[in-house]
Amino acid sequence: MTSLPDPQAPGLPQGVIRRAPEDFIVDELPAYPASGRGEHVFITFRKTRLNTPDAIRTLARALGSDQRTAGHAGMKDRHAITTQTASFQLPLGVDPEPLLAAADLPGIEVLTVARHDHKLKPGHLLGNRFRIIVRDVSPDGITTAQRHLERASTSGVPNAFGPQRFGRDGANPERALGWVAGRWRGPRDRREQRLLLSSLQSRWFNEVLTAREADGTWTTALPGDLAKKHDSGGLFLVPLEGPELDDARERARAGALSATGPMFGKKMRWPEGAPLELERAVLARDLDDPHRLDAVAHAGEGTRRPLRMMVHGLETTVLADDERAIALTFVLPKGGYATTLLGRAFQLIDATAPPRASGDVEDPGQEEEVETDASST
């Protein structure tokens, strides 16, 4: 069993994030380079005080491209400096670079432009690199936070969805449940449908993760688990007994793989044994008819998400000009929330938002869900 501090624990030091955009820097790590040919233009850009949809609208307008055909690997928030790539459909005979050079692109710095064969889709990235400054931390608090962060970087952290996944008032899962259960007709807009149902998927995942944290099994591989390899993303069923079960448990202890939880959908793979019983129990608390789960397919066919998020390359440095500020650099896999990691070491205060519950902050590194067994957000 691996024990990490509760993100709401009163003993954690307070810290302020995002006092300025420069305090929260996110760089997207692409999954593959552009091929140099094709009818889609990949633009890698750095944006400041601008969200991803607004940046894409601005770039599409500059190119004369239909923004509805644009693609991106993940959403990035406005209260940060973020680097990411977006794709735009553009005829082969049109040179995008003069169009971009002549355009007014407030808040956007174009870094590279290259053609590719297909549209960029959500989840087409390796992960995100973060550089975050946490301010107004007491000297003793910095020492405490560094200790918690070091432990988290060794064992990983619970891969929970943060409050931002559930809407500003946290009510989206209940609204989605009412729709799935047939108590109302649901929204007409397909994007709103997907957001609502994704919030319900996320709540169910968090409930499974919470149960696994409570019994100390979130870092291990149980018989019947569907486990995910952190290096390749491969998904496999942990045997119910025998030497392969022992091998899976040893690899989980070494951080090479993690058990997964459900992102429910009609084509999601189910585990076996005790993990299956837990996931069915979570679902049964909300749905009297499991066939209603088919409605969640509006948000995707279903996938598996690791219960544990591994942290790579963590470094912490107290700022030379401010002994109450600590800079953190680290890499998270796609779909990982930086504030999930920070919430295990600090009681976070978001300088860009009105007062909310501790740790309730939006995360500029969040990704959209990818509904396949081979990859998750």
Secondary structure, DSSP 8 states (H G I E B T S, - for coil): ------TT-TTS-EEEE-SSGGGEEEEEEESS---S-SSEEEEEEEEES--HHHHHHHHHHHHT--GGG-EES----SSSEEEEEEEEE--TT--HHHHHHHS--TTEEEEEEEEESS---TT-EEEEEEEEEEBS--HHHHHHHHHHHHHHHHH-EE----GGGG-TTS-HHHHHHHHHTTSS---S-HHHHHHHHHHHHHHHHHHHHHHHHHTT-TTS--TT-EEEETTT--EEE--SSSHHHHHHHHHHHTTSEEEEEEE--TT-----HHHHHHHHHHHHHH-S-GGGGGGGGGG-S-EEEESEE--EEEEEEEETTEEEEEEEEEEEETT--HHHHHTTT-EEEETTS---STT----TT------SSS---
